[in-house]
Amino acid sequence: MAKVSDFNGKWALVTGASAGIGVALARELAGHGARLILTARRKDRLETLAAELTAKGAEVRIVVADLNDVAAPQQIYDATAGAGFPVDILVNNAGLGQYGGFAESPVEQELSQVRVNCEAVVRLTRLFVPHMVERRRGWVLVLASTASFQPVPYLTTYAATKVFDRFFALGLAEEAARFGVKVTALCPGSTESEFFDVARAGAFKGPKIQPAEEVARLGIAALARGQRLIIPNLKSGLRAFLIRFLPVGLITRYVEKAARPTD
Ligand SMILES: NC(=O)c1ccc[n+]([C@@H]2O[C@H](COP(=O)([O-])OP(=O)(O)OC[C@H]3O[C@@H](n4cnc5c(N)ncnc54)[C@H](OP(=O)(O)O)[C@@H]3O)[C@@H](O)[C@H]2O)c1
């Protein structure tokens, strides 16, 4: 039975390691002895986290990159695996959403969600997974969301990108299993992070918000044991289960009414 102690001494690449769940995932992996490569756009944040983890004895590198740029995954690869750091653990965490009416939102705002949440995930995974297959060892964590279990009006593109992430992880998990590579879709509900500020989506925050540390702890444990999907919150898990038995149109109509922008 695989355990989190298997991460000891392995290189883990965490995208979106400058805030929220990414920071918590990096801390959790470092706590299990992993060596960390942290990437995001905000260099100062990465440096602060790197200093914190280094002080605790972890080996850490940072790579500043904008995943909205189609060339970024290759740059990250060149600075890591390409420079002799074998990445055994890939954490596709970076992501963003944007709340608002689709018809009024700038198209670039919609497309950046597709690029960061989907295209960069595919590009990075395609770069690192062949080495994992070769070594017959590796772990890939993909951040999906409970927003992947039903359409979400006014977070329309975001929810669609998260369906992509969940199905991408589940399909790849099946393909990669026979090569000893484990893939997990982590589907948090409302979690403490900068997400709702960036997305200007306070309407979706809900009264009870889960600490990012708890999401990270449960997500990393699931990844270690090769669990293909985890909803790290009992209530969200129950809701995602029950939703299967309701007409999707009804739920979508309800969400549209509840989340419709007032101005
Ligand atoms: N919070 C929630 O309730 C929740 C629920 C379900 C799923 N999720 C998922 O969890 C993941 C992490 O989100 P979070 O909640 O921790 O949000 P967050 O606090 O806003 O963090 C997002 C991270 O993604 C990075 N990022 C965003 N755009 C980027 C870009 N163009 N290039 C590189 N990095 C970029 C940010 O770094 P820089 O800005 O420094 O580049 C930041 O480190 C996302 O995939 C999100 O969809 C969150």
The ligand as an SDF file (V2000), in Angstrom:
LIG
                    3D

 48 52  0  0  0  0  0  0  0  0999 V2000
  -10.7170   28.0560   -3.4700 N   0  0  0  0  0  0  0  0  0  0  0  0
  -11.7200   27.2630   -3.8400 C   0  0  0  0  0  0  0  0  0  0  0  0
  -12.8470   27.3470   -3.2700 O   0  0  0  0  0  0  0  0  0  0  0  0
  -11.5160   26.2000   -4.8920 C   0  0  0  0  0  0  0  0  0  0  0  0
  -12.4940   25.2100   -5.0150 C   0  0  0  0  0  0  0  0  0  0  0  0
  -12.3190   24.2180   -5.9680 C   0  0  0  0  0  0  0  0  0  0  0  0
  -11.2070   24.2070   -6.7710 C   0  0  0  0  0  0  0  0  0  0  0  0
  -10.2550   25.1930   -6.6500 N   0  0  0  0  0  0  0  0  0  0  0  0
   -9.0850   25.1360   -7.5340 C   0  0  0  0  0  0  0  0  0  0  0  0
   -7.9180   25.1630   -6.7510 O   0  0  0  0  0  0  0  0  0  0  0  0
   -6.8360   25.6740   -7.5230 C   0  0  0  0  0  0  0  0  0  0  0  0
   -6.0700   26.7030   -6.7070 C   0  0  0  0  0  0  0  0  0  0  0  0
   -6.9120   27.8230   -6.4860 O   0  0  0  0  0  0  0  0  0  0  0  0
   -6.9560   28.6300   -5.1090 P   0  0  0  0  0  0  0  0  0  0  0  0
   -8.3030   28.4860   -4.5600 O   0  0  0  0  0  0  0  0  0  0  0  0
   -5.7970   28.3130   -4.2740 O   0  0  0  0  0  0  0  0  0  0  0  0
   -6.8840   30.1180   -5.7180 O   0  0  0  0  0  0  0  0  0  0  0  0
   -5.8090   31.3020   -5.4790 P   0  0  0  0  0  0  0  0  0  0  0  0
   -5.5740   31.5010   -4.0380 O   0  0  0  0  0  0  0  0  0  0  0  0
   -6.3470   32.4360   -6.2780 O   0  0  0  0  0  0  0  0  0  0  0  0
   -4.4760   30.7380   -6.1490 O   0  0  0  0  0  0  0  0  0  0  0  0
   -4.3800   30.5470   -7.5410 C   0  0  0  0  0  0  0  0  0  0  0  0
   -2.9570   30.2260   -7.9080 C   0  0  0  0  0  0  0  0  0  0  0  0
   -2.8950   30.0260   -9.3310 O   0  0  0  0  0  0  0  0  0  0  0  0
   -1.8660   30.8370   -9.8470 C   0  0  0  0  0  0  0  0  0  0  0  0
   -2.1800   31.3390  -11.1810 N   0  0  0  0  0  0  0  0  0  0  0  0
   -3.3060   31.9740  -11.5890 C   0  0  0  0  0  0  0  0  0  0  0  0
   -3.1610   32.3940  -12.8490 N   0  0  0  0  0  0  0  0  0  0  0  0
   -1.9080   32.0100  -13.2420 C   0  0  0  0  0  0  0  0  0  0  0  0
   -1.1650   32.1830  -14.4400 C   0  0  0  0  0  0  0  0  0  0  0  0
   -1.6440   32.8660  -15.5080 N   0  0  0  0  0  0  0  0  0  0  0  0
    0.0940   31.6690  -14.5000 N   0  0  0  0  0  0  0  0  0  0  0  0
    0.6110   31.0050  -13.4400 C   0  0  0  0  0  0  0  0  0  0  0  0
   -0.0440   30.8250  -12.2810 N   0  0  0  0  0  0  0  0  0  0  0  0
   -1.2860   31.3320  -12.1860 C   0  0  0  0  0  0  0  0  0  0  0  0
   -1.7410   32.0080   -8.8670 C   0  0  0  0  0  0  0  0  0  0  0  0
   -0.3960   32.5200   -8.8960 O   0  0  0  0  0  0  0  0  0  0  0  0
    0.0430   33.9550   -9.4720 P   0  0  0  0  0  0  0  0  0  0  0  0
   -1.1450   34.8570   -9.3940 O   0  0  0  0  0  0  0  0  0  0  0  0
    1.1670   34.3590   -8.5710 O   0  0  0  0  0  0  0  0  0  0  0  0
    0.4860   33.6730  -10.8580 O   0  0  0  0  0  0  0  0  0  0  0  0
   -2.0040   31.3280   -7.5380 C   0  0  0  0  0  0  0  0  0  0  0  0
   -0.8090   30.7930   -7.0150 O   0  0  0  0  0  0  0  0  0  0  0  0
   -7.4550   26.2170   -8.8070 C   0  0  0  0  0  0  0  0  0  0  0  0
   -7.2480   25.3010   -9.8620 O   0  0  0  0  0  0  0  0  0  0  0  0
   -8.9460   26.3050   -8.4880 C   0  0  0  0  0  0  0  0  0  0  0  0
   -9.7440   26.1480   -9.6190 O   0  0  0  0  0  0  0  0  0  0  0  0
  -10.3920   26.1870   -5.7230 C   0  0  0  0  0  0  0  0  0  0  0  0
  1  2  1  0
  2  3  2  0
  2  4  1  0
  4  5  1  0
  4 48  2  0
  5  6  2  0
  6  7  1  0
  7  8  2  0
  8  9  1  0
  8 48  1  0
  9 10  1  0
  9 46  1  0
 10 11  1  0
 11 12  1  0
 11 44  1  0
 12 13  1  0
 13 14  1  0
 14 15  2  0
 14 16  1  0
 14 17  1  0
 17 18  1  0
 18 19  2  0
 18 20  1  0
 18 21  1  0
 21 22  1  0
 22 23  1  0
 23 24  1  0
 23 42  1  0
 24 25  1  0
 25 26  1  0
 25 36  1  0
 26 27  1  0
 26 35  1  0
 27 28  2  0
 28 29  1  0
 29 30  1  0
 29 35  2  0
 30 31  1  0
 30 32  2  0
 32 33  1  0
 33 34  2  0
 34 35  1  0
 36 37  1  0
 36 42  1  0
 37 38  1  0
 38 39  2  0
 38 40  1  0
 38 41  1  0
 42 43  1  0
 44 45  1  0
 44 46  1  0
 46 47  1  0
M  CHG  2   8   1  16  -1
M  END
$$$$
